[in-house]
């Protein structure tokens, strides 16, 4: 299943990798505009916007899975069915850029956020960072990993994916011992604005993953990816 990619930034030797996943009925060209923020903040990063495999309900629109699945398939089954394609898109660009999972950030909006959250739920070693704008898990995780740091950013006026989903995810991951942050943006509907982008960039630049503190307390030597997003 071929995906369409929009390369926003491609340095000669990438230090980090940002992969962006758009929402339903959107496309990688539109999400590439969000990618330009990350490219500007991380000039040594490869930044790629990834197009979903299925046609959407509007011209030029794409989707990762149907929002209203057929009666014989649950929402989780729909996500699970496309998950191998999603995971291969991450692995493909990690190989192409020569960047390890620890230095990979998966960024999603809406349905794209569902994919990045479900992706690291299925394979915790897939990426070191996740930024989920206005998204949710299909089903809340039963386990959490310190291999990745998850940043949930959500508007309190989101009617399409209500804030309660982000709060539930934050609570569940915290209870499971995961590494998660939740930022609530006042008066923001189902969208990404300058305030939510500023919070995402602040976390990527200044929030140190908890796994590094765990390594320090245990006396272990941190891996050299400790500075990858700083």
C-alpha atoms as an extended CHARMM CRD file, in Angstrom:
* protein
*
       230  EXT
         1         1  UNK       CA              0.0000000000        0.0000000000        0.0000000000  PROA      1               0.0000000000
         2         2  UNK       CA              1.7940000000        3.1310000000       -1.2310000000  PROA      2               0.0000000000
         3         3  UNK       CA              1.7120000000        6.2790000000        0.8820000000  PROA      3               0.0000000000
         4         4  UNK       CA              2.4250000000        9.8040000000       -0.2880000000  PROA      4               0.0000000000
         5         5  UNK       CA              5.0490000000       11.7890000000        1.5670000000  PROA      5               0.0000000000
         6         6  UNK       CA              5.8310000000       15.4960000000        1.6670000000  PROA      6               0.0000000000
         7         7  UNK       CA              9.4080000000       16.1800000000        2.7280000000  PROA      7               0.0000000000
         8         8  UNK       CA              9.4870000000       19.4860000000        4.6170000000  PROA      8               0.0000000000
         9         9  UNK       CA             13.1580000000       19.4620000000        5.5700000000  PROA      9               0.0000000000
        10        10  UNK       CA             16.0080000000       17.1040000000        4.7030000000  PROA      10              0.0000000000
        11        11  UNK       CA             19.4400000000       17.9150000000        6.1440000000  PROA      11              0.0000000000
        12        12  UNK       CA             22.5260000000       16.1040000000        4.9230000000  PROA      12              0.0000000000
        13        13  UNK       CA             22.8880000000       14.3170000000        8.2600000000  PROA      13              0.0000000000
        14        14  UNK       CA             19.7240000000       14.2750000000       10.3270000000  PROA      14              0.0000000000
        15        15  UNK       CA             19.9950000000       14.4370000000       14.1080000000  PROA      15              0.0000000000
        16        16  UNK       CA             16.2660000000       13.9450000000       14.6880000000  PROA      16              0.0000000000
        17        17  UNK       CA             13.2790000000       12.7320000000       12.7270000000  PROA      17              0.0000000000
        18        18  UNK       CA              9.8140000000       14.2930000000       12.8530000000  PROA      18              0.0000000000
        19        19  UNK       CA              6.9720000000       12.4030000000       11.1720000000  PROA      19              0.0000000000
        20        20  UNK       CA              3.6000000000       14.1480000000       10.9320000000  PROA      20              0.0000000000
        21        21  UNK       CA              0.2390000000       12.4010000000       10.5210000000  PROA      21              0.0000000000
        22        22  UNK       CA             -2.8260000000       14.3630000000        9.4390000000  PROA      22              0.0000000000
        23        23  UNK       CA             -6.4640000000       14.0690000000       10.4170000000  PROA      23              0.0000000000
        24        24  UNK       CA             -9.3770000000       12.5420000000        8.5130000000  PROA      24              0.0000000000
        25        25  UNK       CA            -10.2860000000       14.2390000000        5.2260000000  PROA      25              0.0000000000
        26        26  UNK       CA             -7.0250000000       16.1800000000        5.2850000000  PROA      26              0.0000000000
        27        27  UNK       CA             -3.8030000000       15.5340000000        3.3880000000  PROA      27              0.0000000000
        28        28  UNK       CA             -0.0120000000       15.5880000000        3.8660000000  PROA      28              0.0000000000
        29        29  UNK       CA              0.3350000000       18.9390000000        2.1000000000  PROA      29              0.0000000000
        30        30  UNK       CA             -1.7450000000       20.6820000000        4.7500000000  PROA      30              0.0000000000
        31        31  UNK       CA              0.0410000000       18.9140000000        7.6150000000  PROA      31              0.0000000000
        32        32  UNK       CA              3.3700000000       19.9080000000        6.0830000000  PROA      32              0.0000000000
        33        33  UNK       CA              2.5500000000       23.4760000000        7.0810000000  PROA      33              0.0000000000
        34        34  UNK       CA              2.5920000000       22.3250000000       10.7140000000  PROA      34              0.0000000000
        35        35  UNK       CA              5.8530000000       20.5710000000        9.9500000000  PROA      35              0.0000000000
        36        36  UNK       CA              7.4580000000       23.8870000000        9.0410000000  PROA      36              0.0000000000
        37        37  UNK       CA              7.2600000000       24.9260000000       12.7120000000  PROA      37              0.0000000000
        38        38  UNK       CA              9.2780000000       21.8950000000       13.7570000000  PROA      38              0.0000000000
        39        39  UNK       CA             11.7210000000       22.4000000000       10.8960000000  PROA      39              0.0000000000
        40        40  UNK       CA             12.4180000000       25.9590000000       11.9840000000  PROA      40              0.0000000000
        41        41  UNK       CA             12.9060000000       24.9640000000       15.6300000000  PROA      41              0.0000000000
        42        42  UNK       CA             15.0640000000       21.9220000000       14.7780000000  PROA      42              0.0000000000
        43        43  UNK       CA             17.2110000000       22.7820000000       11.7370000000  PROA      43              0.0000000000
        44        44  UNK       CA             19.1120000000       19.4810000000       11.9530000000  PROA      44              0.0000000000
        45        45  UNK       CA             15.9360000000       17.3840000000       11.8540000000  PROA      45              0.0000000000
        46        46  UNK       CA             14.4110000000       15.5830000000        8.9180000000  PROA      46              0.0000000000
        47        47  UNK       CA             10.7280000000       16.5190000000        8.8020000000  PROA      47              0.0000000000
        48        48  UNK       CA              8.2340000000       14.5310000000        6.7380000000  PROA      48              0.0000000000
        49        49  UNK       CA              4.4580000000       14.7160000000        6.4380000000  PROA      49              0.0000000000
        50        50  UNK       CA              2.8740000000       11.3130000000        5.8080000000  PROA      50              0.0000000000
        51        51  UNK       CA             -0.2940000000       10.8260000000        3.7840000000  PROA      51              0.0000000000
        52        52  UNK       CA             -2.9700000000        8.3680000000        4.8560000000  PROA      52              0.0000000000
        53        53  UNK       CA             -3.6620000000        5.3190000000        2.6630000000  PROA      53              0.0000000000
        54        54  UNK       CA             -7.4050000000        5.6480000000        2.1100000000  PROA      54              0.0000000000
        55        55  UNK       CA             -9.5120000000        8.1590000000        0.2140000000  PROA      55              0.0000000000
        56        56  UNK       CA            -11.5070000000       10.4910000000        2.4040000000  PROA      56              0.0000000000
        57        57  UNK       CA            -14.9820000000       11.9300000000        2.0530000000  PROA      57              0.0000000000
        58        58  UNK       CA            -13.8860000000       15.1970000000        0.4430000000  PROA      58              0.0000000000
        59        59  UNK       CA            -11.8190000000       15.9120000000       -2.6870000000  PROA      59              0.0000000000
        60        60  UNK       CA             -8.0830000000       15.4920000000       -2.0330000000  PROA      60              0.0000000000
        61        61  UNK       CA             -8.8730000000       14.2420000000        1.4720000000  PROA      61              0.0000000000
        62        62  UNK       CA             -7.3260000000       11.0970000000        2.9270000000  PROA      62              0.0000000000
        63        63  UNK       CA             -8.0060000000        9.0450000000        6.0380000000  PROA      63              0.0000000000
        64        64  UNK       CA             -6.2210000000        6.4090000000        8.0960000000  PROA      64              0.0000000000
        65        65  UNK       CA             -9.3910000000        4.5170000000        8.9420000000  PROA      65              0.0000000000
        66        66  UNK       CA            -13.1290000000        5.0390000000        8.6990000000  PROA      66              0.0000000000
        67        67  UNK       CA            -14.5140000000        7.0980000000       11.5720000000  PROA      67              0.0000000000
        68        68  UNK       CA            -17.7060000000        5.0390000000       11.3450000000  PROA      68              0.0000000000
        69        69  UNK       CA            -16.5790000000        1.4280000000       10.8420000000  PROA      69              0.0000000000
        70        70  UNK       CA            -18.6610000000       -1.2920000000        9.2810000000  PROA      70              0.0000000000
        71        71  UNK       CA            -20.9030000000       -3.2470000000       11.5900000000  PROA      71              0.0000000000
        72        72  UNK       CA            -18.6200000000       -6.2770000000       11.4880000000  PROA      72              0.0000000000
        73        73  UNK       CA            -15.5450000000       -4.3390000000       12.6620000000  PROA      73              0.0000000000
        74        74  UNK       CA            -14.9280000000       -2.3900000000       15.8450000000  PROA      74              0.0000000000
        75        75  UNK       CA            -13.0210000000        0.9320000000       15.8360000000  PROA      75              0.0000000000
        76        76  UNK       CA            -10.0380000000       -0.8590000000       17.3860000000  PROA      76              0.0000000000
        77        77  UNK       CA            -10.0910000000       -3.4920000000       14.6470000000  PROA      77              0.0000000000
        78        78  UNK       CA            -10.0810000000       -0.7390000000       12.0150000000  PROA      78              0.0000000000
        79        79  UNK       CA             -7.0100000000        0.8550000000       13.6020000000  PROA      79              0.0000000000
        80        80  UNK       CA             -5.2790000000       -2.4920000000       14.0590000000  PROA      80              0.0000000000
        81        81  UNK       CA             -5.8420000000       -3.3310000000       10.3750000000  PROA      81              0.0000000000
        82        82  UNK       CA             -3.9060000000       -0.2750000000        9.1650000000  PROA      82              0.0000000000
        83        83  UNK       CA             -1.2880000000       -0.3670000000       11.9290000000  PROA      83              0.0000000000
        84        84  UNK       CA              1.3070000000       -2.3870000000        9.9120000000  PROA      84              0.0000000000
        85        85  UNK       CA              1.2120000000        0.2980000000        7.2100000000  PROA      85              0.0000000000
        86        86  UNK       CA              1.6330000000        3.0330000000        9.8100000000  PROA      86              0.0000000000
        87        87  UNK       CA              4.5280000000        1.2800000000       11.5460000000  PROA      87              0.0000000000
        88        88  UNK       CA              6.2910000000        0.6530000000        8.2470000000  PROA      88              0.0000000000
        89        89  UNK       CA              6.0360000000        4.3660000000        7.4260000000  PROA      89              0.0000000000
        90        90  UNK       CA              7.9410000000        5.1020000000       10.6360000000  PROA      90              0.0000000000
        91        91  UNK       CA             10.5400000000        2.3930000000       10.0710000000  PROA      91              0.0000000000
        92        92  UNK       CA             11.0100000000        3.4440000000        6.4420000000  PROA      92              0.0000000000
        93        93  UNK       CA             11.9500000000        7.0040000000        7.3610000000  PROA      93              0.0000000000
        94        94  UNK       CA             14.0840000000        5.9450000000       10.2990000000  PROA      94              0.0000000000
        95        95  UNK       CA             16.1170000000        3.8430000000        7.8750000000  PROA      95              0.0000000000
        96        96  UNK       CA             16.1860000000        6.5450000000        5.2060000000  PROA      96              0.0000000000
        97        97  UNK       CA             17.2510000000        9.2850000000        7.6180000000  PROA      97              0.0000000000
        98        98  UNK       CA             19.5960000000        7.0850000000        9.6370000000  PROA      98              0.0000000000
        99        99  UNK       CA             17.8360000000        8.1200000000       12.8430000000  PROA      99              0.0000000000
       100       100  UNK       CA             17.1410000000        5.8310000000       15.7770000000  PROA      100             0.0000000000
       101       101  UNK       CA             13.7130000000        5.4880000000       17.4370000000  PROA      101             0.0000000000
       102       102  UNK       CA             14.9330000000        7.4210000000       20.4900000000  PROA      102             0.0000000000
       103       103  UNK       CA             15.4630000000       10.4710000000       18.2610000000  PROA      103             0.0000000000
       104       104  UNK       CA             12.1370000000       10.0880000000       16.4530000000  PROA      104             0.0000000000
       105       105  UNK       CA              9.0920000000       12.2230000000       17.2280000000  PROA      105             0.0000000000
       106       106  UNK       CA              5.6610000000       11.2290000000       15.9460000000  PROA      106             0.0000000000
       107       107  UNK       CA              3.2890000000       14.1690000000       15.6140000000  PROA      107             0.0000000000
       108       108  UNK       CA             -0.4060000000       13.7200000000       14.9640000000  PROA      108             0.0000000000
       109       109  UNK       CA             -3.5780000000       15.7450000000       14.6920000000  PROA      109             0.0000000000
       110       110  UNK       CA             -7.0430000000       14.2960000000       15.2910000000  PROA      110             0.0000000000
       111       111  UNK       CA             -7.1680000000       10.9060000000       13.5290000000  PROA      111             0.0000000000
       112       112  UNK       CA             -3.4130000000       11.1770000000       13.0280000000  PROA      112             0.0000000000
       113       113  UNK       CA             -3.0570000000       11.5210000000       16.8020000000  PROA      113             0.0000000000
       114       114  UNK       CA             -4.9810000000        8.3010000000       17.2390000000  PROA      114             0.0000000000
       115       115  UNK       CA             -2.4790000000        6.6000000000       14.9480000000  PROA      115             0.0000000000
       116       116  UNK       CA              0.6140000000        7.8640000000       16.7840000000  PROA      116             0.0000000000
       117       117  UNK       CA             -0.8580000000        7.0240000000       20.1970000000  PROA      117             0.0000000000
       118       118  UNK       CA             -1.9700000000        3.5730000000       19.0840000000  PROA      118             0.0000000000
       119       119  UNK       CA              1.3720000000        3.0860000000       17.3180000000  PROA      119             0.0000000000
       120       120  UNK       CA              3.4700000000        3.4470000000       20.4650000000  PROA      120             0.0000000000
       121       121  UNK       CA              0.8580000000        1.4620000000       22.3700000000  PROA      121             0.0000000000
       122       122  UNK       CA              1.4240000000       -1.4160000000       19.9460000000  PROA      122             0.0000000000
       123       123  UNK       CA              5.2200000000       -0.9680000000       19.7470000000  PROA      123             0.0000000000
       124       124  UNK       CA              6.6220000000        1.1470000000       22.6030000000  PROA      124             0.0000000000
       125       125  UNK       CA             10.0860000000        1.1510000000       21.0350000000  PROA      125             0.0000000000
       126       126  UNK       CA              8.7750000000        2.8350000000       17.8760000000  PROA      126             0.0000000000
       127       127  UNK       CA              9.6340000000        6.4190000000       18.8890000000  PROA      127             0.0000000000
       128       128  UNK       CA             11.0300000000        8.4290000000       21.7580000000  PROA      128             0.0000000000
       129       129  UNK       CA              8.4660000000       11.2320000000       21.6110000000  PROA      129             0.0000000000
       130       130  UNK       CA              4.8110000000       11.5960000000       20.6950000000  PROA      130             0.0000000000
       131       131  UNK       CA              2.9470000000       14.8650000000       20.2430000000  PROA      131             0.0000000000
       132       132  UNK       CA             -0.8070000000       14.2980000000       19.9990000000  PROA      132             0.0000000000
       133       133  UNK       CA             -2.8820000000       17.3490000000       19.0720000000  PROA      133             0.0000000000
       134       134  UNK       CA             -6.6460000000       17.0330000000       19.5870000000  PROA      134             0.0000000000
       135       135  UNK       CA             -6.5690000000       13.2380000000       19.5850000000  PROA      135             0.0000000000
       136       136  UNK       CA             -7.4330000000       10.1600000000       21.5750000000  PROA      136             0.0000000000
       137       137  UNK       CA             -6.7070000000        6.4810000000       21.9760000000  PROA      137             0.0000000000
       138       138  UNK       CA             -9.1840000000        4.1480000000       20.3560000000  PROA      138             0.0000000000
       139       139  UNK       CA             -9.0410000000        2.1660000000       23.5990000000  PROA      139             0.0000000000
       140       140  UNK       CA             -7.0180000000        3.2400000000       26.6100000000  PROA      140             0.0000000000
       141       141  UNK       CA             -3.7420000000        1.3570000000       27.1050000000  PROA      141             0.0000000000
       142       142  UNK       CA             -3.3480000000       -1.4300000000       29.6370000000  PROA      142             0.0000000000
       143       143  UNK       CA              0.4270000000       -0.9190000000       29.8910000000  PROA      143             0.0000000000
       144       144  UNK       CA              2.7310000000        2.0740000000       29.6810000000  PROA      144             0.0000000000
       145       145  UNK       CA              6.3900000000        2.3320000000       28.7680000000  PROA      145             0.0000000000
       146       146  UNK       CA              9.1190000000        4.7520000000       29.8100000000  PROA      146             0.0000000000
       147       147  UNK       CA             10.6700000000        4.3230000000       26.3580000000  PROA      147             0.0000000000
       148       148  UNK       CA              8.5650000000        7.1760000000       25.0550000000  PROA      148             0.0000000000
       149       149  UNK       CA              7.3530000000       10.5250000000       26.3490000000  PROA      149             0.0000000000
       150       150  UNK       CA              3.8240000000       11.4530000000       25.3040000000  PROA      150             0.0000000000
       151       151  UNK       CA              2.6710000000       15.0570000000       25.0530000000  PROA      151             0.0000000000
       152       152  UNK       CA             -1.1000000000       15.5190000000       24.8660000000  PROA      152             0.0000000000
       153       153  UNK       CA             -2.2300000000       18.9700000000       23.7010000000  PROA      153             0.0000000000
       154       154  UNK       CA             -5.9430000000       19.6290000000       23.5480000000  PROA      154             0.0000000000
       155       155  UNK       CA             -8.3800000000       22.5240000000       23.3310000000  PROA      155             0.0000000000
       156       156  UNK       CA            -11.0240000000       22.8260000000       26.0090000000  PROA      156             0.0000000000
       157       157  UNK       CA            -13.5830000000       23.8090000000       23.3610000000  PROA      157             0.0000000000
       158       158  UNK       CA            -13.0500000000       20.7260000000       21.1710000000  PROA      158             0.0000000000
       159       159  UNK       CA            -16.4410000000       19.2810000000       20.2840000000  PROA      159             0.0000000000
       160       160  UNK       CA            -15.1810000000       16.7350000000       17.7440000000  PROA      160             0.0000000000
       161       161  UNK       CA            -12.8080000000       14.9740000000       20.1690000000  PROA      161             0.0000000000
       162       162  UNK       CA            -13.8580000000       16.2220000000       23.6150000000  PROA      162             0.0000000000
       163       163  UNK       CA            -11.1890000000       17.1100000000       26.1620000000  PROA      163             0.0000000000
       164       164  UNK       CA            -12.3350000000       14.2730000000       28.4260000000  PROA      164             0.0000000000
       165       165  UNK       CA            -10.4920000000       11.8160000000       26.1410000000  PROA      165             0.0000000000
       166       166  UNK       CA             -7.1580000000       13.5610000000       26.6760000000  PROA      166             0.0000000000
       167       167  UNK       CA             -7.7830000000       13.7530000000       30.4210000000  PROA      167             0.0000000000
       168       168  UNK       CA             -8.6400000000       10.0450000000       30.5330000000  PROA      168             0.0000000000
       169       169  UNK       CA             -5.4700000000        9.1780000000       28.6010000000  PROA      169             0.0000000000
       170       170  UNK       CA             -3.3450000000       11.3300000000       30.8960000000  PROA      170             0.0000000000
       171       171  UNK       CA             -4.8610000000        9.7160000000       33.9770000000  PROA      171             0.0000000000
       172       172  UNK       CA             -4.4570000000        6.1700000000       32.6570000000  PROA      172             0.0000000000
       173       173  UNK       CA             -0.8390000000        6.6600000000       31.5590000000  PROA      173             0.0000000000
       174       174  UNK       CA              0.0320000000        8.3020000000       34.8750000000  PROA      174             0.0000000000
       175       175  UNK       CA             -1.5430000000        5.4480000000       36.8280000000  PROA      175             0.0000000000
       176       176  UNK       CA              0.4350000000        2.9490000000       34.7410000000  PROA      176             0.0000000000
       177       177  UNK       CA              3.7070000000        4.7650000000       35.4090000000  PROA      177             0.0000000000
       178       178  UNK       CA              4.0580000000        6.2260000000       31.9460000000  PROA      178             0.0000000000
       179       179  UNK       CA              5.7580000000        9.4790000000       30.9630000000  PROA      179             0.0000000000
       180       180  UNK       CA              3.0450000000       11.9100000000       29.8830000000  PROA      180             0.0000000000
       181       181  UNK       CA              2.1840000000       15.5950000000       29.8850000000  PROA      181             0.0000000000
       182       182  UNK       CA             -1.1970000000       17.2230000000       29.2710000000  PROA      182             0.0000000000
       183       183  UNK       CA             -1.6200000000       20.8190000000       28.1110000000  PROA      183             0.0000000000
       184       184  UNK       CA             -5.1290000000       22.2700000000       27.8780000000  PROA      184             0.0000000000
       185       185  UNK       CA             -5.4700000000       25.2900000000       25.5970000000  PROA      185             0.0000000000
       186       186  UNK       CA             -8.2490000000       27.6900000000       26.5740000000  PROA      186             0.0000000000
       187       187  UNK       CA            -11.0500000000       28.3750000000       24.0910000000  PROA      187             0.0000000000
       188       188  UNK       CA             -9.4210000000       26.2420000000       21.3950000000  PROA      188             0.0000000000
       189       189  UNK       CA            -11.7430000000       24.1170000000       19.2160000000  PROA      189             0.0000000000
       190       190  UNK       CA            -10.6370000000       21.1000000000       17.1730000000  PROA      190             0.0000000000
       191       191  UNK       CA             -7.5340000000       22.7780000000       15.7570000000  PROA      191             0.0000000000
       192       192  UNK       CA             -3.8600000000       23.5990000000       16.1550000000  PROA      192             0.0000000000
       193       193  UNK       CA             -2.9830000000       27.2220000000       16.8650000000  PROA      193             0.0000000000
       194       194  UNK       CA              0.1580000000       29.1490000000       17.7960000000  PROA      194             0.0000000000
       195       195  UNK       CA             -0.4010000000       28.4950000000       21.5050000000  PROA      195             0.0000000000
       196       196  UNK       CA             -0.6010000000       24.7260000000       21.0810000000  PROA      196             0.0000000000
       197       197  UNK       CA              2.4280000000       24.7520000000       18.7850000000  PROA      197             0.0000000000
       198       198  UNK       CA              4.3800000000       26.7780000000       21.3550000000  PROA      198             0.0000000000
       199       199  UNK       CA              3.5920000000       24.2110000000       24.0270000000  PROA      199             0.0000000000
       200       200  UNK       CA              4.6580000000       21.3420000000       21.7960000000  PROA      200             0.0000000000
       201       201  UNK       CA              7.9670000000       22.9920000000       20.9510000000  PROA      201             0.0000000000
       202       202  UNK       CA              8.5860000000       23.9060000000       24.5880000000  PROA      202             0.0000000000
       203       203  UNK       CA              8.1660000000       20.2720000000       25.6470000000  PROA      203             0.0000000000
       204       204  UNK       CA             10.4330000000       18.9890000000       22.8940000000  PROA      204             0.0000000000
       205       205  UNK       CA             13.1210000000       21.5130000000       23.7730000000  PROA      205             0.0000000000
       206       206  UNK       CA             12.9310000000       21.5590000000       27.5720000000  PROA      206             0.0000000000
       207       207  UNK       CA             11.0160000000       18.5620000000       28.9710000000  PROA      207             0.0000000000
       208       208  UNK       CA             13.5380000000       15.8570000000       29.8280000000  PROA      208             0.0000000000
       209       209  UNK       CA             12.1380000000       12.3220000000       29.5100000000  PROA      209             0.0000000000
       210       210  UNK       CA             11.6870000000       10.5350000000       32.8040000000  PROA      210             0.0000000000
       211       211  UNK       CA             13.7180000000        7.5700000000       31.5940000000  PROA      211             0.0000000000
       212       212  UNK       CA             16.8680000000        9.6820000000       31.9070000000  PROA      212             0.0000000000
       213       213  UNK       CA             16.1360000000       10.3770000000       35.5600000000  PROA      213             0.0000000000
       214       214  UNK       CA             15.5450000000        6.6400000000       36.0800000000  PROA      214             0.0000000000
       215       215  UNK       CA             18.9250000000        5.8770000000       34.5070000000  PROA      215             0.0000000000
       216       216  UNK       CA             20.6420000000        8.4820000000       36.6650000000  PROA      216             0.0000000000
       217       217  UNK       CA             19.0870000000        7.1270000000       39.8580000000  PROA      217             0.0000000000
       218       218  UNK       CA             20.0730000000        3.5820000000       38.9370000000  PROA      218             0.0000000000
       219       219  UNK       CA             23.6550000000        4.6260000000       38.2340000000  PROA      219             0.0000000000
       220       220  UNK       CA             23.4070000000        3.6430000000       34.5880000000  PROA      220             0.0000000000
       221       221  UNK       CA             25.0370000000        5.7450000000       31.9080000000  PROA      221             0.0000000000
       222       222  UNK       CA             22.3930000000        7.4580000000       29.7290000000  PROA      222             0.0000000000
       223       223  UNK       CA             22.4460000000        6.7420000000       26.0250000000  PROA      223             0.0000000000
       224       224  UNK       CA             23.6720000000        9.5270000000       23.7750000000  PROA      224             0.0000000000
       225       225  UNK       CA             20.1310000000       10.3190000000       22.6640000000  PROA      225             0.0000000000
       226       226  UNK       CA             19.7250000000       12.3480000000       25.8520000000  PROA      226             0.0000000000
       227       227  UNK       CA             20.3790000000       15.5570000000       23.8970000000  PROA      227             0.0000000000
       228       228  UNK       CA             18.4590000000       14.6370000000       20.7830000000  PROA      228             0.0000000000
       229       229  UNK       CA             15.5140000000       16.9750000000       21.4080000000  PROA      229             0.0000000000
       230       230  UNK       CA             17.2570000000       19.5770000000       23.5820000000  PROA      230             0.0000000000
